[in-house]
Amino acid sequence: MNKTVDGTVSETEEREGVSATPPFGDRELVLVSNREPYVHERDDDDISVARPAGGLTSALDPMMASTGGTWVAWGSGDGDEEMSDENGCVRVPPESPSYELKRVALSEEQVTNYYYGYSNQVLWPLCHSDIAKMTPKPEFWRHYREANERFADAIRERVDPSEAVIWFQDYHFALAPRLIRESAPDAFCMQFWHIPWPSWDVFRSCPEHDELLDGLLANDLLGFHTDRYCRNFLDCASKALGADVNRETGVIRYDGRTVRVESFPLGIDAVERRRLAGSAEADEAWESLRDAYPLGAEQLALGVDRLDYTKGIEQRLTALEQLWEERPEWRGRLTYVQKASESRSRIDDYQRVQATVTGEIERINERFGTDAWRPIVYIDDRLSMAELAALYREADVGLVSSLRDGMNLVAKEFVASQVDDPGVLVLSELVGAHEELGEAAMTVHPNDAEAFADGIERALTMDRPERSNRMTQLQAEVEENDIEAWKNDVLRHAGEVLNGKRRADRDGA
């Protein structure tokens, strides 16, 4: 592998999909996430290992396998403790162990309050600018602090932070960087925030906003999906803490330290998605789906979502109902497939979303359905990757109507899977992916039902040359800015920041 003089991988190799070797010298890479890459589950007397679904863990696992190091995560499997050593560690991947997985044990009370409580009833609605759903409770905040302390302790148990690069993933660990920094001032910490960052007027509604910002500013590098989220964070740091902010360079001076803020749009494994969509396995999966569900309409529209109030599923159903109501010629010709995954069902707001979505689908089907045609096919069964690829491939229209989304990888998965007659991506202007894909997608505002319905009809009636031209542009964007490009970009910037710190230390000495 050819390296540049500073140890990073060349641009040519990045475009060929070669994983970068982190330019960290002898520092160990420590990745910290709420989700673990391998889960041990008990079934009677047997324990099996599974890989949780999720593009991020599956993308970062090969990187860790090639670089070595430690992955610190919540041990969520009921067989995790038994399969880990006395330090809560296990070597992974199971087939060829090459790095350490350090599992953090959390009690049911901690999971309830740290994860379902503060993370997903305070930070999640806050960052998605839905402050009416925020539920700040003292016990949520207390357990969030305690969980961050447990993760910081777990990191220190495995490595000397001064000799490591610690990469925190997401909003579950806003306080942990400061805890590491207090015990190891020379540590190198970086963090990627996978959800939106709101404006200061929204963020200030959180009672702990100062502590959250102070924790995040203990990082050396802080990444977001889009430039807009970066600007929002810079504003918050300036207005809440009086930090010295350079908005042109994305550099913050705070507490005697420098923090670099950058945008890194997350991508997918576009090559693998495209391969799978065009495979014989997907062909067989499509035939199986047609046998199981009424998918014989002339045209298909598709939505793939967690049942989350941020995804705009209710708004999507309203637009579809308006289409069938005001353009009766689409009755019997268009079927909408809603692939839904239950999410965070302990939380009342999520239970309400699930009940509303299923209730609306039943009502719309009763209103318009016939013996020969069902307007909406609701799929909440777990689908294989091949089955999902087949749905993406066969859909004439992909509907992504989120009210707010950090990125939304479903949009990119739909695009990468269009290997036959090209479909059309109908995309909410409120998602992070719109910055990359909005020019070639059919842009809609999810809360404008009439314009949304018009957008769906425009997508359904678009001629092939325009569809092909739009999809060619979208696929070029998705393939160029894939998951490998994201990883390499983050690691290259981290290397630059770390090397800059080393030079500053030498010059200071």
N, C-alpha and C positions, 0 to 999 in steps of 0.2 A: 504494500500500500504506500503510495507516494504521499509524503507530508510536505507542507509548506514550512518555511523556516521557523514559524512560531508553534509548530506541532499540530496544526489543524489539517484536515483533509482538503485536498484540492477541490476546486469547484467542479471540475470534470467528474471526479469520483462521486461527488455528492449527487450530480445529476444521474449517475448510473446506479444510485441507490445504495452505495457502500456506506455502512454505518461508520460514523466518525469515532475515532479513538479519542476520548476526552483529553485535551491538552493540559492535564493537571499535574504532570510530573509524577512524584511519588505519593501524592495525596490520594486517599481512598475515596471512591464515590459512594455516598450513602444516600439512598433514595427513600423518601418518607411519604407514605400515602395511607389513606384510610382503608382502602381496599388492598387485599393481598393478592399476589399473582397466582398462588396455588392454595387450595383449600382442602383440608382433610375432613371428609364427612364419614360418619359412622352409619352403617346399615347392619343392624343386629350385631353379629360378632365380627363383621368385616369393616375395614376402613379403606376407602378409596380416595384418590386425589383427583380434584377437578380444577379446571381453569375457569374462573368466573368470566362471564361474557363482558366485553368492554374493550373498545379499541385501544384505550390508553395502556392498560396493563399488558395487553398482548403485544403492543408496540415497544414498550419499555423493557419487557422481559428479555428479548434477544440482545438488547444493548447491555443489560446487566450480565447476561451470560457471556458476552464477549469481553467485557471490561473487568468483570469480577467486582467485588465490593459487598455491600450490605443493603438489603431492602428491609425497612422497618414498616410494619403494618399492623393493623388490628387483626388479631387471630379470631376470626369469626366462625370457623368450622368446629363442629362438636367433636371432631377427632384431632384437632390441631394440637392440643396440649399433650396428648398421648404420643403423638408422632414427633414432638419436639424434644430437644435435650433439656437438661436442668436449667439452662440459660434461656429457654424459650426459643431456641434456634433450630433450623433444619436446613440442610444443603439442598439447593434446587438449581436447575430443573431436575425432576426425578430421574429422567432417563440419562442425564449427563450432568451431574452436579458441578456447578462452577461458581456459585455465589451463595451468600448466606441470607436466609430469610429470618429476620428477628421478629417474632410475634409479640405484640403487646396485648396482655389479657385485660379486658374491661368487664366490669360487673354489669348485670342487667340494668341496674340503676344508672350507671355511667353511660351506657349506650342510650338509654331512654332520654337522659338529660343533655348529654354532650352532642350526640348525633341527631336523634329525632327532635331534641329540644333546641339548643342554641344554634347548631349548624343549620337545621332545616326549618325552624320556626322563627328564627331571628335573621341570620345572615342570608339565607336563601331568598326570602321575600324582600329583604332590604336591598340586596344587590340586583334583584329583578324589578326594583322600583315599585313594589306593591306593599307599601308600609302598612296598609290597613290589615294585612295578614300577619304582621309582626306580633309575636307574643313574648316580650321580654319578661322573664321571671328570674328572681334571684337564684333559684336552684339550677336553672339552665346555665347561667353565667358561671356559677361556682364549679359545676362539673365540667364545663368547657375549659376553664383554667386548669382544673385538676387533670383532665385528659391531656392537655398540652404539656403539663409537667411530666406526666407518665411517659409520653413520647420522647421528651427531651432527656429524661433519665435513661430510657432505652437506648438512645443514641450514644450517650456517654458511657453506657455499659459496654458497648461494642467497640468504640473507637475513641481516640483522643481527637476532639473536634478541631484542634489546632492543626491536625495533620490530615484533615479530610475536606472534601467538598460535599456539603449537605444540601440536597435538592428536595425541598418541600413541594408537595403537590396539593394545591387547592385550598379551599376556604376552611377546612377543618383545623388548620394549624396556624392561625394568625398570630398567636402568642409565642409559639415555640422558638422562632428565630431569636427573639429577645432573651429567652431563657438560656439558649445556647451561648449567645453573645456575652451574657453576664458572667458565665463561668469560663469562657474561652474567647477573649477579645480578638484573637488572631484567627478564629474560625472563618471559613468561607461559606456563606449561606446564600442560597438562591431559592426563589419560589415562583411557581407558575400558578396564576389564579384562573381557574377554568370557567368561571362564570362572569357575568358582566361586573364592571365597577360603576356604581351610580354617581350622579352629580352630588356636589356638596350639600345642596338643599335637601336631597333625599338622605344622604349618609348621616347627616347630623341628627336625624331622628333616632338613631341608635344611641342609647344612653352610654354605651361603652366605646364610643367612636375614638376617643383619644387613646385608650389602651390598645385597641385594634391597630390603629395607625402606627403607634409606637412599636408594637411588635413586628409589624411588617417592615418597618424602616430599619430593623436590625439586619435585614438581608443586604447583600452586596449587589445582587441583580434581582429585579422583580419583573416578571413577564405577564402580559395580558394578551388577549386575542387581537385586539384592534387598537388603532391609534386613539380612537375616541375614549376607550376605557383608560388608556394611559393619561390622556389629558384630564379626565375626571379625577384620577388618583392624584395627579400633581396638584390640582386645585384643592383637594381635601388636605393634603399634607401642608400646603401653604396656609390655608385658612384655619385649620384646626390647631396645628402645632407651631405655626410660624416658621416652618422650615424654609430654607433658602432654595428656591426652585428655579431651574433654568428650563423653560418650556421648549426652547429650541433644541437643546441637546438631550432632554429627558434626564438630567442629572439633579439629584437632590442632595443638599448638604444639611445634615441633621446630627446633633449630638456628637459633633466632631468627626463625623464619618461621611463618606460619599456613597450614595445609592444610585444605581443606574436603572432606569425604567424603560423597557422596550416592549414593542408589540411583536408577537410571534403567532401568526394565525395557524391554528392546529389543522392538520390534514388527516387523510386516511391512507390506507394501503390500497391505492387506486389500481395498481397492477393486479393484485390478488382479487379485488372486487370484480374487475373486468374479466379476468380469467374464469372465475366461478360463474359469472352470469352467462358466459358463453359455453359452459361445459355440458357434457351429457348428463351429469348429475343434476344440473338445474333443469334440463329438459324433463327428466324423470320426475323431479319435484313438482314441476308445473302440472304434469298430468295427474299427479296425486292430489294436488290442490284443487284441480277442476273436478275431480271425483268427490272431494269432501265438501266443497262450497259452490254456490251458484254463481259462477264467474263467466257465464256465457254471453254477457252483453256485448254489444258492438264495440263499446269503448269502456276502458277502466281508468278510474282515478284512484290514487293510493295515498294514504297517510300512515306513517309509522311513528308512534309516539309512546313515551311513558305517559301514564295518566296523571299529568301534572297540570296545575292551573296556569302555568306559564306558556303552555304549548298551543293555546288558542284553538283547542279542538271544538269547543262549543261554538265559537265564531265561524269555524269552518262548516259545521253542520247547518248553521243559520244561512250561510251563503249558498250551500247546496240546496237547501229547502227552497230558497228563493228562486234558484235556477229552475228546479222542477215545477215550481208553482207558476212562474211567469213565462217559462218556455216549455210548454207541455210536450213539445216535439222530442225532448230529451228523456221523457219517461219511456222506459223500456229499452232505451239505447245506451244509457250511461249507468254503470254501477260504480259506487264508491266503496273501496275496501279500507276499513280502519283496522290496522294491526295495532293492538294496544297491549301495553305491559303494565301490570299493577305496580304501584310505586308508593312507598312510605305510607302504607295503609293504617299505621297507628295514629296518623295525624288527621284530625277532623276535616281540614280543608281538602285533603286528598280523598277522603271517603266521599265528600260531597261531589268532587269532580267525577269520581267513578260512577256514583249514582246518577248524576245529571247526564253524563255522556250516554250511559246505557239506556236511560229513560228516554232521551231525545231520539236515539236511534230507533227504539221500539215505536215511538210515536210517528216518526217520519215514515218508517216502513209500513205501518198500519194505514197511514194517510195515502201513500202513493203506490204501495206494492200491489202486485197482482199474483195470480197463481203461477204465471210464467216468469215473473221478474221481481227481484228484490232490490230496492234502491241502494241499501247499505248492507254490506257484508261485514259483520263484526268478528274479528279473530283475536281472541285472547289466549289461545293455545300457544305453547312454546313452539316456535318454528326453528328448523335447522337453518344453518347458513345458506344451504342450497335452496331451501324453500323461500327464504327471504330474498335471495338473489333472483329467483324466478319471478317473484312478485314485482320487484323493482324493474326487471327487464320487460315484463309484459304490460306494465302500466303505461297508458298513453299520457297521463298527467301525474306528476308528483306534487302533492300539496304540503307545503310547509308554512304554517300560519302562526307561528309563535308570537306571543305578545312581547316577549323579550327572551333572548337566548344569547349565551356567551358566544357560541359559534353556530351550532347545529350541524352535526355531521351527517344526519339523515339526508340533507340536501346533497351533500357530496357523494354519499353512497348511491343515491338515485342516479346521479349524473354518471358515475363510473360504471354503472350497470346497464347503461343504454347501448347495447351492442347490436341490436337489430334496427327495426324501424324507429327512428329517434322520437322520443316523447318530449314533453315540455315541462320545465320546472316552474311552478307557480310559487313565488317566494315572498314571504313577509319582509317588508322593508325594515322591520324592527329586530332582525336577527343579525348576529355578528357576521355570518356568511355573506350577507348582502353586500358588504364592502368589496368582496372578491367576485361574487357571482351576479350581482344585481344588474349589471349592464346587459347580460345575455339571457337572464331569466325573465319571466313574466312577473313584474313587481306588483304586489297588492298591499293594501293596508287591511289588517285583519278585522278592524272594527268598522270598516265601511262595507257593509254587507252587499249593497247594490253593486259597487265597483268590484268587489271580490267575485260576485257571481258573473259579472261581465268578463273578468279576467279568466275565470275557469272556461267560459264559453269560447273566448278568444283562443285559449290554448287548445281546446278540443277541435276547433275548426281551422287551425293554422295549417297552411299548405306545407308540403314536405320540404321544398327548398329552404323556407324560413326556419322550419324546425331543425333541419340538418345544420344550417349555418349557426343557429344559436347553440345547439348541442356541441358542435365542434369547438366553439369558443369556450364553453363551460368545461368540456373534458380537458382541453389544453391547460386551463387554469388549475383544475383539480389534480391533474397528473404532475404538473410542475411543482405545485405546493403541497406535496404529499407528506405523509408522516415522517419519512426519512429526511426530507428537507427541513421539517420542523425540528426534529431532534438535532440535526447538524447545526442549524442556525442557533438554537439555544446553547449548545455546547461550545460553538465557536465564540459567541459573545461572552460566555462564562470564562473561557480561556483568556480572552482579551482583558476582561476585568481583573482576573486573577494575576495575569502578567503585569498589568498596570499597578496593582498593589505591591507586587514584588519589586518593581522598579522604584516605586515611591519609598518603600522600606529601605532599599539599598541607598538611594539618594539621601534619605534622611539620616542614615547611619554614617 
